[in-house]
């Protein structure tokens, strides 16, 4: 007869990670790329607004020099 261990009645569980590290880094990279694209679009829109505004000012200045 083998000696019984006090741990024989205890079930062992193996906890597996829900996502692999590669999945997490890929997700973080995707979020960072989306954030960078969103920031670039916002910056381009701001530059367009400024370009339109200052273009309008230059047009008024040109008309003002005619009179």
C-alpha positions in Angstrom: 0.0 0.0 0.0 1.3 3.4 -1.0 1.4 6.2 1.6 -1.5 8.6 1.1 -0.7 12.2 0.8 -3.0 14.8 2.5 -3.2 16.5 -0.9 -4.6 13.5 -2.9 -8.2 14.7 -2.4 -7.4 18.2 -3.6 -8.1 18.7 -7.3 -5.5 20.6 -9.2 -6.6 23.4 -11.5 -4.5 24.9 -14.2 -5.4 28.5 -14.9 -4.8 29.5 -18.5 -4.5 33.1 -19.5 -7.5 34.5 -21.3 -5.4 36.1 -24.0 -1.9 35.4 -25.1 0.7 38.2 -24.7 0.9 38.5 -28.5 -2.9 39.1 -28.7 -2.6 41.9 -26.0 0.3 43.6 -27.8 -1.5 43.4 -31.1 -4.6 44.9 -29.5 -2.5 47.7 -27.9 -0.7 48.4 -31.2 -4.1 48.6 -33.0 -5.5 51.0 -30.4 -2.3 53.2 -30.7 -2.6 53.2 -34.5 -6.3 54.2 -34.3 -5.4 57.0 -31.8 -2.6 58.3 -34.1 -4.9 58.3 -37.1 -7.6 60.1 -35.2 -5.1 62.7 -34.0 -3.7 63.2 -37.5 -7.3 63.7 -38.9 -8.0 66.3 -36.1 -4.7 68.1 -36.8 -5.4 68.2 -40.6 -8.9 69.6 -39.9 -7.4 72.3 -37.7 -4.8 73.2 -40.3 -7.5 73.4 -43.0 -9.6 75.7 -40.8 -6.6 78.0 -40.2 -5.7 77.9 -43.8 -9.2 79.0 -44.8 -9.3 81.7 -42.2 -6.0 83.3 -43.0 -6.7 82.9 -46.7 -9.9 84.9 -46.2 -7.9 87.5 -44.2 -5.4 87.8 -47.0 -8.2 88.2 -49.6 -9.7 91.0 -47.6 -6.3 92.6 -47.3 -5.9 92.4 -51.0 -9.3 94.0 -51.7 -8.5 96.7 -49.1 -5.4 97.7 -51.0 -7.4 98.3 -54.2 -9.4 101.1 -52.7 
